[in-house]
């Protein structure tokens, strides 16, 4: 049996979050969880090991940058793919 990869989709925009969850869940090799904000994402990351996190940068309260920093310290083997609608050089450098 092939390994299932644990994915976490983190985005405060519900339509995009639901679209990514639906599309990725169709692939048998992915187990997909979702989080609507950075705080929920951190709670999920503390409870489960994820192979990949699809992470929105701009979210209220706990930003994607804060989540990324948490992942780098707490789960350094997890790969993070940043999602954003905003082109911002300062954020990209950070």
C-alpha positions, -999 to +999 in steps of 0.1 A: +000+000+000+013+034-009+021+060+017-005+087+023+010+121+025-005+144+052-013+178+038-026+209+056-043+237+037-043+270+056-063+299+042-088+324+057-107+325+024-132+297+026-138+292-012-101+287-019-097+265+011-126+243+001-114+241-035-079+230-025-093+205-001-117+190-026-091+188-054-064+174-033-087+149-015-095+134-049-060+120-051-058+087-031-023+095-019-032+126+001-049+129+035-060+166+036-068+187+067-077+224+066-073+254+089-092+287+086-065+308+103-030+307+117-040+298+152-059+268+141-030+258+119-005+259+148-029+237+169-032+212+140+006+211+135+011+204+172-013+175+170-002+159+138+029+157+115+023+171+081+044+164+050+033+195+032+015+227+043-001+250+017+000+283+036-016+317+030+006+346+041-020+372+048-044+361+075-059+380+105-045+376+140-018+349+134-001+356+100+013+330+076+048+343+084+042+335+121+030+300+112+060+295+089+084+304+117+066+280+140+068+252+114+105+258+109+112+254+146+086+228+156+085+206+124+116+213+103+110+184+079+076+197+069+077+214+034+057+247+032+043+261+000+033+298+003+001+310-012-006+347-017-025+371-039-001+399-030+033+407-046+053+422-017+091+421-020+096+427+018+075+397+027+092+375+000+126+384+015+114+377+050 
